[in-house]
Amino acid sequence: MTTFVSVGNAKQPFGRLINAIGRIAATLPQPVVVQHGSTPVRLSGVTAEAFIDIQEFERLVAGAALLVMHAGAGSVIHAVRAGKVPVIVPRRAQFGEHVDDHQVEFAAALAETGRVIVALDTVDLEDSILRALACQAITPPRGAGSGLVALVGERLQTYAARLAPR
């Protein structure tokens, strides 16, 4: 039983999530592994790696009792395909965590599927974690993410169309 936290590979730091995890790390399923990307980390009691390869990412996702991650499409798809209910915390432009709020929009669409728990703000993180842990026992078996994959594709196409020059 572990906790795996992933902020993805965006160049912007995601200190809001990392700091929130630091405050509650002792209460999470142990050990806690944090993939922190470009975010400086000063956490005790966790294993911290800036970046990990895809095989290690998949191993950590598959073995985790709890997943907490940014709202990146690839991360979420891996989690759902592994039969997990991840807590997703979207990166937000107002905090300099990303260039825009596409992760907020994406998280809202994903919340409708019931396959993720969204924590828009880190003050909601502990409650979201409890909900995700309770949901783990009732998720469909591994590989049951095809509907979510289609939704991700649809949302990405819509987003790309909005950004295309006219």
DSSP file (Angstrom, degrees, kcal/mol; ACC not computed):
  #  RESIDUE AA STRUCTURE BP1 BP2  ACC     N-H-->O    O-->H-N    N-H-->O    O-->H-N    TCO  KAPPA ALPHA  PHI   PSI    X-CA   Y-CA   Z-CA
    1    1 A M              0   0    0      0, 0.0     2,-0.3     0, 0.0    63,-0.2   0.000 360.0 360.0 360.0 119.6    0.0    0.0    0.0
    2    2 A T        -     0   0    0     61,-0.5    63,-2.2    58,-0.1    64,-1.7  -0.875 360.0-126.0-136.6 169.3    1.5    3.3   -1.1
    3    3 A T  E     -ab  32  66A   0     28,-2.4    30,-3.0    26,-0.3     2,-0.5  -0.988  22.2-165.7-115.8 131.0    0.6    6.8   -2.1
    4    4 A F  E     -ab  33  67A   0     62,-2.6    64,-2.4    -2,-0.5     2,-0.4  -0.979   3.5-172.0-119.4 124.0    1.9    8.0   -5.4
    5    5 A V  E     -ab  34  68A   0     28,-2.9    30,-3.3    -2,-0.5     2,-0.4  -0.951   5.4-178.0-114.4 130.9    1.8   11.8   -6.1
    6    6 A S  E     -ab  35  69A   0     62,-2.2    64,-1.9    -2,-0.4    30,-0.2  -0.992  21.5-179.9-135.5 129.2    2.6   13.0   -9.6
    7    7 A V        -     0   0    0     28,-1.9     3,-0.5    -2,-0.4    29,-0.1   0.379  44.1-133.3-102.8   1.1    2.7   16.6  -10.9
    8    8 A G        -     0   0    0     27,-0.2    -1,-0.3     1,-0.2    63,-0.0  -0.355  33.6 -65.5  80.1-161.2    3.6   15.7  -14.5
    9    9 A N  S    S+     0   0    0     28,-0.1    -1,-0.2    -3,-0.1    27,-0.0   0.168  76.0 137.0-120.0  18.5    6.3   17.3  -16.6
   10   10 A A        -     0   0    0     -3,-0.5    28,-0.7     1,-0.1     4,-0.1  -0.317  58.2-127.8 -61.4 149.4    5.2   20.9  -17.1
   11   11 A K  S    S+     0   0    0     26,-0.1    -1,-0.1     2,-0.1    87,-0.1   0.761  85.8  87.9 -72.7 -24.4    7.9   23.4  -16.7
   12   12 A Q  S    S-     0   0    0     85,-0.2    26,-0.3     1,-0.1    27,-0.2  -0.530  85.5-113.8 -76.2 140.2    5.9   25.5  -14.2
   13   13 A P        -     0   0    0      0, 0.0     3,-0.1     0, 0.0    -1,-0.1  -0.336  14.7-153.7 -69.9 156.4    6.2   24.5  -10.5
   14   14 A F    >>  +     0   0    0     22,-0.3     4,-1.9     1,-0.1     3,-0.7  -0.436  35.2 150.6-126.9  55.4    3.2   23.0   -8.7
   15   15 A G  H 3>  +     0   0    0      1,-0.2     4,-3.1     2,-0.2     5,-0.3   0.782  63.9  67.9 -60.6 -30.4    4.2   24.1   -5.1
   16   16 A R  H 3> S+     0   0    0      1,-0.2     4,-1.4     2,-0.2    -1,-0.2   0.920 108.5  36.9 -58.4 -44.7    0.5   24.3   -4.1
   17   17 A L  H <> S+     0   0    0     -3,-0.7     4,-2.5     2,-0.2     5,-0.2   0.929 117.1  51.0 -73.9 -45.0    0.1   20.6   -4.4
   18   18 A I  H  X S+     0   0    0     -4,-1.9     4,-2.2     1,-0.2    -2,-0.2   0.916 111.7  47.7 -60.0 -44.0    3.5   19.6   -3.1
   19   19 A N  H  X S+     0   0    0     -4,-3.1     4,-1.6     2,-0.2    -1,-0.2   0.888 110.6  51.8 -65.0 -38.7    3.1   21.8    0.0
   20   20 A A  H  X S+     0   0    0     -4,-1.4     4,-1.1    -5,-0.3    -2,-0.2   0.909 109.9  49.2 -64.2 -41.5   -0.3   20.3    0.7
   21   21 A I  H >X S+     0   0    0     -4,-2.5     4,-1.4     1,-0.2     3,-0.6   0.910 107.1  56.3 -63.5 -41.1    1.0   16.8    0.4
   22   22 A G  H 3< S+     0   0    0     -4,-2.2     4,-0.3     1,-0.2    -1,-0.2   0.867 104.3  53.2 -57.6 -37.3    3.8   17.7    2.8
   23   23 A R  H 3< S+     0   0    0     -4,-1.6    -1,-0.2     1,-0.2    -2,-0.2   0.800 123.0  26.8 -69.1 -28.3    1.3   18.8    5.4
   24   24 A I  H XX S+     0   0    0     -4,-1.1     3,-2.1    -3,-0.6     4,-0.5   0.358  84.3 111.5-117.0   5.2   -0.6   15.5    5.3
   25   25 A A  G >< S+     0   0    0     -4,-1.4     3,-1.4     1,-0.3    -1,-0.1   0.835  74.9  58.5 -53.0 -39.3    2.1   13.0    4.2
   26   26 A A  G 34 S+     0   0    0     -4,-0.3    -1,-0.3     1,-0.3    -2,-0.1   0.730 105.5  50.6 -65.7 -20.7    2.2   11.2    7.6
   27   27 A T  G <4 S+     0   0    0     -3,-2.1    -1,-0.3     2,-0.1    -2,-0.2   0.494  94.5  91.8 -94.8  -4.3   -1.6   10.4    7.4
   28   28 A L  S << S-     0   0    0     -3,-1.4   -25,-0.1    -4,-0.5     4,-0.1  -0.487  95.1 -80.0 -88.9 158.4   -1.4    8.9    3.8
   29   29 A P  S    S-     0   0    0      0, 0.0   -26,-0.3     0, 0.0    -1,-0.1  -0.352  74.8 -84.1 -54.1 135.2   -0.9    5.2    3.0
   30   30 A Q  S    S+     0   0    0    -28,-0.2     2,-0.1     2,-0.1    16,-0.1  -0.678 100.5  37.1-103.9 152.3    2.9    4.6    3.3
   31   31 A P  S    S-     0   0    0      0, 0.0   -28,-2.4     0, 0.0     2,-0.5   0.646  74.0-152.0 -75.5 163.9    5.3    4.9    1.7
   32   32 A V  E     -a    3   0A   0     13,-0.5    15,-2.8   -30,-0.2     2,-0.5  -0.911   9.2-168.0-105.0 124.4    4.6    8.2   -0.1
   33   33 A V  E     -ac   4  47A   0    -30,-3.0   -28,-2.9    -2,-0.5     2,-0.5  -0.959   4.3-165.9-113.9 127.3    6.4    8.6   -3.5
   34   34 A V  E     -ac   5  48A   0     13,-3.3    15,-2.7    -2,-0.5     2,-0.8  -0.957  14.4-162.9-120.0 120.3    6.3   12.1   -5.0
   35   35 A Q  E     +ac   6  49A   0    -30,-3.3   -28,-1.9    -2,-0.5   -27,-0.2  -0.903  19.9 175.6 -95.8 109.2    7.2   12.8   -8.6
   36   36 A H    >   -     0   0    0     13,-2.0     3,-2.3    -2,-0.8   -22,-0.3   0.471   9.3-168.5-104.7  -3.5    7.7   16.6   -8.3
   37   37 A G  T 3  S-     0   0    0     13,-2.3    -1,-0.2    12,-0.5   -28,-0.1  -0.258  73.2 -11.6  56.5-130.3    8.9   17.7  -11.8
   38   38 A S  T 3  S+     0   0    0    -28,-0.7    -1,-0.3   -26,-0.3   -29,-0.1   0.311 108.2 111.2 -86.6   7.5   10.2   21.3  -11.7
   39   39 A T  S <  S-     0   0    0     -3,-2.3    -3,-0.1   -27,-0.2     2,-0.1  -0.722  72.7-122.8 -86.7 124.0    8.8   22.0   -8.3
   40   40 A P        -     0   0    0      0, 0.0     2,-0.4     0, 0.0    -2,-0.1  -0.411  31.2-151.0 -61.4 140.1   11.5   22.4   -5.6
   41   41 A V        +     0   0    0     -2,-0.1     7,-0.1     2,-0.1     9,-0.0  -0.961  32.2 165.2-124.1 131.3   10.9   19.9   -2.8
   42   42 A R        +     0   0    0     -2,-0.4     2,-0.4     2,-0.1    -1,-0.0  -0.486  35.0 139.4-134.3  62.5   11.6   20.1    0.9
   43   43 A L        -     0   0    0      3,-0.1     2,-0.4   -18,-0.0     3,-0.3  -0.844  37.8-151.5-110.4 143.2    9.6   17.3    2.3
   44   44 A S  S    S+     0   0    0     -2,-0.4     3,-0.1     1,-0.2   -19,-0.1  -0.856  77.0  28.7-108.7 151.3   10.5   14.8    5.0
   45   45 A G  S    S+     0   0    0     -2,-0.4   -13,-0.5     1,-0.3     2,-0.3   0.612 101.9  92.2  80.8  12.2    9.1   11.3    5.2
   46   46 A V  S    S-     0   0    0     -3,-0.3     2,-0.6   -15,-0.1    -1,-0.3  -0.937  74.8-121.6-132.0 157.9    8.6   10.9    1.4
   47   47 A T  E     -c   33   0A   0    -15,-2.8   -13,-3.3    -2,-0.3     2,-0.5  -0.900  35.7-163.6 -95.0 123.8   10.6    9.6   -1.5
   48   48 A A  E     +c   34   0A   0     -2,-0.6     2,-0.4   -15,-0.2   -13,-0.2  -0.935  15.6 173.7-118.1 130.1   10.9   12.4   -4.0
   49   49 A E  E     -c   35   0A   0    -15,-2.7   -13,-2.0    -2,-0.5   -12,-0.5  -0.999  25.3-148.0-131.0 133.4   11.9   12.1   -7.7
   50   50 A A  S    S-     0   0    0     -2,-0.4   -13,-2.3     1,-0.2     2,-0.3   0.981  83.4  -1.8 -63.7 -55.9   11.9   15.0  -10.2
   51   51 A F        -     0   0    0    -15,-0.1     2,-0.3   -16,-0.1    -1,-0.2  -0.971  64.4-166.1-137.4 150.6   11.1   12.8  -13.2
   52   52 A I        -     0   0    0     -2,-0.3     2,-0.0    -3,-0.1   -17,-0.0  -0.959  27.6-107.1-134.3 153.6   10.5    9.1  -13.7
   53   53 A D     >  -     0   0    0     -2,-0.3     4,-2.4     1,-0.1     3,-0.2  -0.304  37.3-103.8 -77.0 167.3   10.3    7.0  -16.9
   54   54 A I  H  > S+     0   0    0      1,-0.2     4,-2.8     2,-0.2     5,-0.2   0.838 118.2  55.6 -63.8 -35.8    7.0    5.6  -18.1
   55   55 A Q  H  > S+     0   0    0      2,-0.2     4,-2.0     1,-0.2    -1,-0.2   0.923 111.7  43.7 -64.5 -42.1    7.7    2.0  -16.9
   56   56 A E  H  > S+     0   0    0      2,-0.2     4,-2.6     1,-0.2    -2,-0.2   0.892 112.0  54.1 -68.6 -38.9    8.3    3.2  -13.3
   57   57 A F  H  X S+     0   0    0     -4,-2.4     4,-2.6     1,-0.2    -2,-0.2   0.948 110.3  46.2 -57.9 -49.7    5.3    5.5  -13.6
   58   58 A E  H  X S+     0   0    0     -4,-2.8     4,-2.5     1,-0.2    -1,-0.2   0.877 112.0  51.4 -62.9 -38.1    3.1    2.6  -14.6
   59   59 A R  H  X S+     0   0    0     -4,-2.0     4,-1.9    -5,-0.2    -1,-0.2   0.920 112.0  46.4 -64.0 -43.8    4.5    0.4  -11.8
   60   60 A L  H  X S+     0   0    0     -4,-2.6     4,-0.8     2,-0.2    -2,-0.2   0.895 113.0  49.3 -67.1 -40.2    3.8    3.1   -9.2
   61   61 A V  H >< S+     0   0    0     -4,-2.6     3,-0.8    -5,-0.2    -2,-0.2   0.945 112.3  48.1 -62.3 -48.3    0.3    3.7  -10.5
   62   62 A A  H 3< S+     0   0    0     -4,-2.5    -1,-0.2     1,-0.2    -2,-0.2   0.850 116.2  43.2 -62.5 -35.7   -0.5    0.0  -10.5
   63   63 A G  H 3< S+     0   0    0     -4,-1.9   -61,-0.5    -5,-0.2     2,-0.3   0.495  90.6 107.7 -91.0  -3.7    0.8   -0.5   -7.0
   64   64 A A    <<  -     0   0    0     -4,-0.8   -61,-0.2    -3,-0.8     3,-0.1  -0.537  50.1-163.7 -83.3 138.8   -0.6    2.6   -5.3
   65   65 A A  S    S+     0   0    0    -63,-2.2     2,-0.4     1,-0.3   -62,-0.2   0.728  88.8  28.8 -80.0 -26.3   -3.5    2.5   -2.8
   66   66 A L  E     -b    3   0A   0    -64,-1.7   -62,-2.6   -37,-0.1     2,-0.5  -0.999  67.4-166.2-139.4 132.3   -3.8    6.2   -3.4
   67   67 A L  E     +b    4   0A   0     -2,-0.4    20,-2.9    18,-0.3     2,-0.4  -0.979   6.4 178.8-118.1 129.9   -3.1    8.4   -6.4
   68   68 A V  E     +bd   5  87A   0    -64,-2.4   -62,-2.2    -2,-0.5     2,-0.3  -0.994  23.7 151.1-127.0 122.5   -2.9   12.2   -6.2
   69   69 A M  E     -bd   6  88A   0     18,-2.8    20,-2.7    -2,-0.4   -62,-0.2  -0.954  47.3 -92.6-149.8 164.2   -2.0   13.8   -9.5
   70   70 A H        -     0   0    0    -64,-1.9     2,-0.8    -2,-0.3   -62,-0.1  -0.226  53.2 -99.3 -67.2 169.8   -2.3   16.9  -11.7
   71   71 A A        +     0   0    0     18,-0.5     2,-0.3    17,-0.1    -1,-0.1  -0.252  69.1 146.1 -92.5  48.3   -5.2   16.9  -14.2
   72   72 A G     >  -     0   0    0     -2,-0.8     4,-2.4     1,-0.1     5,-0.2  -0.681  52.8-130.7 -84.4 138.4   -3.0   15.8  -17.2
   73   73 A A  H  > S+     0   0    0     -2,-0.3     4,-2.5     1,-0.2     5,-0.2   0.902 104.6  48.7 -56.7 -46.9   -4.7   13.6  -19.7
   74   74 A G  H  > S+     0   0    0      1,-0.2     4,-2.2     2,-0.2    -1,-0.2   0.916 112.0  48.4 -62.2 -44.2   -1.9   11.0  -19.8
   75   75 A S  H  > S+     0   0    0      1,-0.2     4,-2.1     2,-0.2    -1,-0.2   0.931 113.4  46.9 -61.4 -46.2   -1.7   10.7  -16.1
   76   76 A V  H  X S+     0   0    0     -4,-2.4     4,-2.7     1,-0.2     5,-0.3   0.905 110.2  52.4 -65.7 -41.9   -5.4   10.3  -15.6
   77   77 A I  H  X S+     0   0    0     -4,-2.5     4,-2.6    -5,-0.2     5,-0.2   0.928 109.4  49.7 -61.1 -44.3   -5.7    7.7  -18.4
   78   78 A H  H  X S+     0   0    0     -4,-2.2     4,-1.4    -5,-0.2    -1,-0.2   0.918 112.1  48.9 -59.6 -42.9   -3.0    5.6  -16.8
   79   79 A A  H  <>S+     0   0    0     -4,-2.1     5,-2.3     2,-0.2     3,-0.2   0.938 113.5  44.4 -63.4 -48.1   -4.7    5.7  -13.5
   80   80 A V  H ><5S+     0   0    0     -4,-2.7     3,-1.9     1,-0.2    64,-0.4   0.895 110.4  54.6 -67.0 -40.0   -8.2    4.8  -14.7
   81   81 A R  H 3<5S+     0   0    0     -4,-2.6    62,-2.4     1,-0.3    -1,-0.2   0.809 104.7  56.0 -62.8 -27.7   -6.8    2.0  -16.9
   82   82 A A  T 3<5S-     0   0    0     -4,-1.4    -1,-0.3    -3,-0.2    60,-0.2   0.405 122.8-108.8 -83.2   3.6   -5.2    0.6  -13.8
   83   83 A G  T < 5S+     0   0    0     -3,-1.9     2,-0.2     1,-0.3    -3,-0.2   0.732  74.0 137.5  79.1  22.3   -8.6    0.5  -12.1
   84   84 A K      < -     0   0    0     -5,-2.3    -1,-0.3    -6,-0.2    -2,-0.1  -0.620  53.8-140.9-100.9 159.4   -7.8    3.4   -9.8
   85   85 A V        -     0   0    0     -2,-0.2   -18,-0.3    47,-0.1    31,-0.2  -0.884  33.1-161.5-114.0  93.9   -9.9    6.4   -8.7
   86   86 A P        -     0   0    0      0, 0.0    31,-2.6     0, 0.0     2,-0.6  -0.406  19.4-127.7 -79.0 152.6   -7.3    9.2   -8.6
   87   87 A V  E     -de  68 117A   0    -20,-2.9   -18,-2.8    29,-0.2     2,-0.5  -0.887  32.0-160.1 -89.2 122.3   -7.6   12.5   -6.8
   88   88 A I  E     -de  69 118A   0     29,-3.0    31,-2.6    -2,-0.6   -18,-0.2  -0.918  14.4-169.7-113.0 134.5   -6.8   15.1   -9.4
   89   89 A V        -     0   0    0    -20,-2.7   -18,-0.5    -2,-0.5    31,-0.1  -0.950  23.0-137.1-118.9 106.6   -5.8   18.6   -8.6
   90   90 A P        -     0   0    0      0, 0.0     2,-0.2     0, 0.0   -20,-0.1  -0.386  15.6-119.5 -69.3 139.4   -5.8   20.8  -11.7
   91   91 A R        -     0   0    0     -2,-0.1     2,-0.4     6,-0.1    13,-0.3  -0.515  33.2-146.7 -68.6 144.5   -2.9   23.2  -12.3
   92   92 A R    > > -     0   0    0     -2,-0.2     5,-2.1     1,-0.1     3,-1.1  -0.959  17.5-144.1-126.5 136.7   -4.2   26.7  -12.4
   93   93 A A  G > 5S+     0   0    0     -2,-0.4     3,-2.2     1,-0.2    -1,-0.1   0.858  98.2  65.7 -62.5 -37.2   -3.0   29.7  -14.4
   94   94 A Q  G 3 5S+     0   0    0      1,-0.3    -1,-0.2     2,-0.1     7,-0.0   0.736 105.9  44.1 -61.8 -20.8   -3.7   32.2  -11.6
   95   95 A F  G < 5S-     0   0    0     -3,-1.1    -1,-0.3     3,-0.0    -2,-0.2   0.310 117.9-110.7-102.8   6.9   -1.0   30.5   -9.5
   96   96 A G  T < 5S+     0   0    0     -3,-2.2    -3,-0.2     2,-0.2    -2,-0.1   0.748  82.4 126.5  71.4  23.9    1.5   30.3  -12.3
   97   97 A E  S   <S-     0   0    0     -5,-2.1     2,-0.3     1,-0.1   -85,-0.2   0.631  77.5  -0.3 -89.0 -15.9    1.1   26.5  -12.4
   98   98 A H  S    S-     0   0    0     -6,-0.4    -2,-0.2   -87,-0.1    -1,-0.1  -0.957  76.1-101.9-160.9 172.6    0.3   26.4  -16.1
   99   99 A V  S    S-     0   0    0     -2,-0.3     2,-0.3    -3,-0.1    -1,-0.0   0.732 100.1  -6.2 -77.7 -21.8   -0.1   28.7  -19.1
  100  100 A D  S    S-     0   0    0     -9,-0.0     3,-0.4    -3,-0.0     4,-0.1  -0.861  79.8 -91.7-155.0-173.2   -3.9   28.5  -19.0
  101  101 A D  S  > S+     0   0    0     -2,-0.3     4,-1.9     1,-0.2     3,-0.5  -0.057  73.5 123.4-103.9  32.7   -6.7   26.7  -17.2
  102  102 A H  H  > S+     0   0    0      1,-0.2     4,-2.7     2,-0.2    -1,-0.2   0.836  73.8  57.7 -61.9 -30.1   -7.3   23.8  -19.5
  103  103 A Q  H  > S+     0   0    0     -3,-0.4     4,-2.5   -12,-0.3    -1,-0.2   0.851 104.0  51.8 -69.7 -31.6   -6.7   21.4  -16.6
  104  104 A V  H  > S+     0   0    0     -3,-0.5     4,-2.0   -13,-0.3    -2,-0.2   0.935 113.0  44.9 -65.4 -45.9   -9.6   23.0  -14.7
  105  105 A E  H  X S+     0   0    0     -4,-1.9     4,-1.8     2,-0.2    -2,-0.2   0.917 114.4  48.9 -62.9 -43.9  -11.8   22.5  -17.7
  106  106 A F  H  X S+     0   0    0     -4,-2.7     4,-2.4     1,-0.2    -2,-0.2   0.912 109.5  51.8 -63.1 -44.1  -10.6   19.0  -18.2
  107  107 A A  H  X S+     0   0    0     -4,-2.5     4,-2.3     1,-0.2    -1,-0.2   0.883 107.0  53.7 -61.4 -39.1  -11.1   18.1  -14.5
  108  108 A A  H  X S+     0   0    0     -4,-2.0     4,-0.9     1,-0.2    -1,-0.2   0.911 110.2  46.9 -62.7 -41.7  -14.7   19.4  -14.7
  109  109 A A  H  < S+     0   0    0     -4,-1.8     3,-0.5     1,-0.2     4,-0.4   0.902 112.9  49.4 -66.0 -40.5  -15.4   17.1  -17.6
  110  110 A L  H >X>S+     0   0    0     -4,-2.4     3,-1.8     1,-0.2     5,-0.6   0.854 100.4  64.2 -67.4 -34.9  -13.8   14.1  -15.9
  111  111 A A  H ><5S+     0   0    0     -4,-2.3     3,-1.1     1,-0.3    -1,-0.2   0.843  93.8  63.0 -58.4 -32.7  -15.7   14.7  -12.7
  112  112 A E  T 3<5S+     0   0    0     -4,-0.9    -1,-0.3    -3,-0.5    -2,-0.2   0.729  95.7  60.2 -64.4 -21.6  -18.9   13.9  -14.6
  113  113 A T  T <45S-     0   0    0     -3,-1.8    -1,-0.2    -4,-0.4    -2,-0.2   0.710  98.2-135.3 -80.3 -20.0  -17.6   10.4  -15.3
  114  114 A G  T <<5S+     0   0    0     -3,-1.1    -3,-0.1    -4,-0.6    -2,-0.1   0.549  79.2 106.6  76.1   6.5  -17.4    9.4  -11.6
  115  115 A R  S   <S+     0   0    0     -5,-0.6     2,-0.3    24,-0.0    -4,-0.1   0.489  77.3  39.0 -96.6  -4.7  -14.0    7.9  -12.3
  116  116 A V  S    S-     0   0    0     -6,-0.4     2,-0.5   -31,-0.2   -29,-0.2  -0.938  70.1-134.1-137.9 159.8  -12.0   10.6  -10.6
  117  117 A I  E     -e   87   0A   0    -31,-2.6   -29,-3.0    -2,-0.3     2,-0.5  -0.985  25.9-149.5-114.1 125.2  -12.2   12.8   -7.5
  118  118 A V  E     -e   88   0A   0     -2,-0.5     2,-0.6   -31,-0.2   -29,-0.2  -0.817  14.9-172.5-101.1 130.7  -11.4   16.5   -8.2
  119  119 A A        -     0   0    0    -31,-2.6     6,-0.1    -2,-0.5    -2,-0.0  -0.899   3.5-179.6-116.3  97.6   -9.9   18.8   -5.7
  120  120 A L  S    S+     0   0    0     -2,-0.6     2,-0.4   -31,-0.1    -1,-0.1   0.820  75.2  31.9 -66.7 -29.6  -10.0   22.2   -7.2
  121  121 A D  S >  S-     0   0    0     -3,-0.1     3,-1.8     1,-0.1     4,-0.2  -0.955  81.6-125.6-128.7 146.9   -8.4   23.7   -4.1
  122  122 A T  G >  S+     0   0    0     -2,-0.4     3,-1.3     1,-0.3     4,-0.4   0.685 106.3  71.3 -69.0 -15.9   -5.9   22.0   -1.8
  123  123 A V  G 3  S+     0   0    0      1,-0.2     4,-0.3     2,-0.1    -1,-0.3   0.757  99.6  50.3 -67.3 -20.6   -8.1   22.8    1.2
  124  124 A D  G <> S+     0   0    0     -3,-1.8     4,-2.4     1,-0.2    -1,-0.2   0.430  85.4  96.6 -89.9  -0.6  -10.4   20.1   -0.3
  125  125 A L  H <> S+     0   0    0     -3,-1.3     4,-2.6     1,-0.2     5,-0.2   0.911  79.3  48.3 -63.3 -48.1   -7.5   17.6   -0.6
  126  126 A E  H  > S+     0   0    0     -4,-0.4     4,-2.0     1,-0.2    -1,-0.2   0.917 114.9  45.7 -61.5 -43.1   -8.0   15.6    2.6
  127  127 A D  H  > S+     0   0    0     -4,-0.3     4,-2.1     1,-0.2    -1,-0.2   0.906 112.7  51.6 -64.8 -40.7  -11.7   15.1    2.0
  128  128 A S  H  X S+     0   0    0     -4,-2.4     4,-2.4     1,-0.2    -2,-0.2   0.881 108.0  52.3 -63.0 -38.5  -11.1   14.2   -1.6
  129  129 A I  H  X S+     0   0    0     -4,-2.6     4,-2.6     2,-0.2    -1,-0.2   0.918 108.2  50.2 -64.0 -44.2   -8.5   11.6   -0.5
  130  130 A L  H  X S+     0   0    0     -4,-2.0     4,-1.9     1,-0.2    -2,-0.2   0.911 111.6  48.8 -61.0 -41.8  -11.0   10.0    1.9
  131  131 A R  H  X S+     0   0    0     -4,-2.1     4,-1.9     2,-0.2    -2,-0.2   0.909 111.3  49.7 -64.0 -42.4  -13.6    9.8   -0.9
  132  132 A A  H  X S+     0   0    0     -4,-2.4     4,-1.4     1,-0.2    -2,-0.2   0.920 109.8  50.2 -64.3 -43.7  -11.1    8.3   -3.4
  133  133 A L  H  < S+     0   0    0     -4,-2.6     4,-0.5     1,-0.2     3,-0.2   0.890 110.9  49.7 -62.1 -38.6  -10.0    5.7   -0.9
  134  134 A A  H >< S+     0   0    0     -4,-1.9     3,-0.5     1,-0.2    -1,-0.2   0.849 110.5  51.3 -67.3 -33.9  -13.6    4.7   -0.3
  135  135 A C  H >< S+     0   0    0     -4,-1.9     3,-1.9     1,-0.2     4,-0.4   0.724  88.0  81.8 -75.7 -22.1  -14.3    4.5   -4.0
  136  136 A Q  G >< S+     0   0    0     -4,-1.4     3,-1.0     1,-0.3    -1,-0.2   0.842  86.6  57.2 -55.0 -35.8  -11.3    2.2   -4.8
  137  137 A A  G <  S+     0   0    0     -3,-0.5    -1,-0.3    -4,-0.5    -2,-0.1   0.684 110.2  43.0 -71.5 -17.0  -13.3   -0.9   -3.7
  138  138 A I  G <  S+     0   0    0     -3,-1.9    -1,-0.2    -4,-0.2    -2,-0.2   0.257  82.9 119.6-115.6  13.6  -16.1   -0.3   -6.2
  139  139 A T  S <  S-     0   0    0     -3,-1.0     3,-0.1    -4,-0.4   -54,-0.1  -0.450  70.7-101.0 -76.6 152.0  -14.2    0.7   -9.4
  140  140 A P        -     0   0    0      0, 0.0     4,-0.1     0, 0.0     3,-0.1  -0.223  53.6 -81.4 -62.8 162.7  -14.6   -1.4  -12.5
  141  141 A P    >   -     0   0    0      0, 0.0     3,-1.3     0, 0.0   -58,-0.2  -0.119  64.3 -65.1 -66.0 165.6  -11.7   -3.9  -13.2
  142  142 A R  T 3  S+     0   0    0      1,-0.2   -60,-0.2   -60,-0.2   -61,-0.1  -0.122 121.5  29.9 -48.5 139.5   -8.5   -2.9  -14.9
  143  143 A G  T 3  S+     0   0    0    -62,-2.4     3,-0.5   -63,-0.3    -1,-0.2   0.474  79.1 122.0  89.2   2.3   -8.8   -1.7  -18.5
  144  144 A A    <   +     0   0    0     -3,-1.3     3,-0.2   -64,-0.4     4,-0.2  -0.046  43.5  96.4 -89.9  35.4  -12.3   -0.3  -18.1
  145  145 A G     >  +     0   0    0     -2,-0.2     4,-2.6     1,-0.2    -1,-0.2   0.265  40.3 109.1-106.9  12.5  -11.3    3.2  -19.1
  146  146 A S  H  > S+     0   0    0     -3,-0.5     4,-2.2     1,-0.2     5,-0.2   0.877  80.8  51.2 -62.2 -37.3  -12.2    3.2  -22.8
  147  147 A G  H  > S+     0   0    0     -3,-0.2     4,-2.1     1,-0.2    -1,-0.2   0.889 111.8  48.1 -63.3 -38.3  -15.1    5.6  -22.3
  148  148 A L  H  > S+     0   0    0     -3,-0.2     4,-2.8     2,-0.2    -2,-0.2   0.884 108.2  54.1 -69.1 -38.5  -12.8    7.9  -20.4
  149  149 A V  H  X S+     0   0    0     -4,-2.6     4,-2.4     2,-0.2    -2,-0.2   0.914 109.5  48.4 -61.5 -42.2  -10.2    7.6  -23.2
  150  150 A A  H  X S+     0   0    0     -4,-2.2     4,-2.5     2,-0.2    -2,-0.2   0.909 111.3  50.2 -63.7 -42.0  -12.9    8.7  -25.7
  151  151 A L  H  X S+     0   0    0     -4,-2.1     4,-2.7     2,-0.2     5,-0.2   0.916 109.8  50.7 -62.4 -43.2  -13.9   11.6  -23.5
  152  152 A V  H  X S+     0   0    0     -4,-2.8     4,-2.6     1,-0.2     5,-0.2   0.938 111.0  48.6 -59.9 -47.1  -10.3   12.7  -23.2
  153  153 A G  H  X S+     0   0    0     -4,-2.4     4,-2.2     1,-0.2    -1,-0.2   0.912 112.2  48.5 -59.4 -43.5   -9.9   12.6  -27.0
  154  154 A E  H  X S+     0   0    0     -4,-2.5     4,-2.3     2,-0.2    -1,-0.2   0.925 112.6  47.5 -63.0 -45.4  -13.1   14.6  -27.5
  155  155 A R  H  X S+     0   0    0     -4,-2.7     4,-2.4     1,-0.2    -2,-0.2   0.888 111.4  50.7 -65.6 -39.0  -12.1   17.2  -24.9
  156  156 A L  H  X S+     0   0    0     -4,-2.6     4,-2.6    -5,-0.2    -1,-0.2   0.896 110.3  49.6 -66.8 -39.1   -8.6   17.6  -26.4
  157  157 A Q  H  X S+     0   0    0     -4,-2.2     4,-2.3    -5,-0.2    -2,-0.2   0.917 111.7  48.6 -64.5 -42.9  -10.1   18.0  -29.9
  158  158 A T  H  X S+     0   0    0     -4,-2.3     4,-1.7     2,-0.2    -2,-0.2   0.918 113.0  47.6 -61.6 -44.3  -12.5   20.7  -28.7
  159  159 A Y  H  X S+     0   0    0     -4,-2.4     4,-1.4     1,-0.2    -2,-0.2   0.917 111.7  49.8 -64.1 -44.3   -9.7   22.5  -26.9
  160  160 A A  H  X S+     0   0    0     -4,-2.6     4,-1.3     1,-0.2    -1,-0.2   0.884 108.2  54.0 -63.0 -38.7   -7.4   22.3  -29.9
  161  161 A A  H  < S+     0   0    0     -4,-2.3    -1,-0.2     1,-0.2     3,-0.2   0.879 106.6  51.8 -64.0 -37.5  -10.2   23.7  -32.1
  162  162 A R  H  < S+     0   0    0     -4,-1.7    -1,-0.2     1,-0.2    -2,-0.2   0.833 112.4  46.1 -66.5 -31.8  -10.6   26.7  -29.8
  163  163 A L  H  < S+     0   0    0     -4,-1.4    -1,-0.2    -5,-0.1    -2,-0.2   0.664  87.9 108.1 -85.8 -16.7   -6.9   27.4  -30.0
  164  164 A A  S  < S-     0   0    0     -4,-1.3    -3,-0.0    -3,-0.2     2,-0.0  -0.323  80.0-105.0 -65.3 139.7   -6.6   27.1  -33.8
  165  165 A P              0   0    0      0, 0.0    -1,-0.1     0, 0.0    -2,-0.1  -0.339 360.0 360.0 -62.7 146.2   -6.1   30.3  -35.7
  166  166 A R              0   0    0     -3,-0.1    -2,-0.1    -2,-0.0    -3,-0.0   0.402 360.0 360.0-102.2 360.0   -9.1   31.5  -37.5
